[in-house]
Amino acid sequence: MRKVAIALSLVLSAQLFGEVIHFAKRVPVYKSVEVRHIVTRKVPYEECWEEEIPVEEYDERSDTLGAIIGGAAGGILGHQVGGGSGKTAATVGGAIIGTLIGKNLAERSRARPGYQRVKRCRTRYKESEETIVEYKNYAKVMGRRIVKYSDRPLRYIRVNVTLEY
């Protein structure tokens, strides 16, 4: 029992009175290997152009004018047909029917073919390849192999070492 107590006290005293040492060390690189990566980038750009598209042009005034002319012609014809008290009804009926027919005919004839300029755009992508070169540097520290990547071959690698005892 006494031996266990002595061993336990030695372990605890080592923990209580232990020290930590930090220092930096330069370790020589024994091998540098070139590593190439090909990176493809897609860069968006917009491509635009003007285009003529066929459209039908409408003249709204022709609807009104057609309705007026049709109404007048229908009223005149209706006035010719009727007699007596029915003459007024025939005139009004002829004017209404003439207005509808005149407006209908004007709508059919008002569309004229034409062209309109329209701007159209689309997104396209330009691909660019870039070769990135980096170096994989190997060194040994305290029996362990370490690797550090860099943009050029290194002669030394700086290592931070921590010792506890």
URQUI-V19170 format. One line per field, one symbol per residue. ss: DSSP state (A for helix, B for strand, O for the rest). phi: phi as a letter, one per 30 degrees, with the letter a starting at -180 (. if undefined). psi: psi as a letter, one per 40 degrees, with the letter a starting at -180 (. if undefined). Layout:
# URQUI-V19170
ss->???
phi->???
psi->???
This chain:
# URQUI-V19170
ss->OAAAAAAAAAAAAAAAAOOBBBBBBBBBBBBBBBBBBBBBBBBBBBBBBBBBBBBBBOOAAAAAAAAAAAAAAAAAAAAAAOOOOAAAAAAAAAAAAAAAAAAAAAAAAAOBBBBBBBBBBBBBBBBBBBBBBBBBBBBBBOOBBBBBBBOOOOOBBBBBBBBBO
phi->.dddddddddddddddcdbbbcacbccddcabcdbcbccccccdbccbacbccdbccccdddddddddddddddddddddddbiddddddddddddddddddddddddcddcdabbdbcbbbcbbccbcbcccbbcccbbbhicdbbbcadbdccbbdbccbcbb
psi->ddddddddddddddddeiihhhiiihhihehhhhhhhhhhhhhiihhiiiihihihhihddddddddddddddddddddddiibeeddddddddddddddddddddddedhhiaihhhhiiihihhhhhhhhhihhhhihhfeihihhiieihidihhhhhhhh.
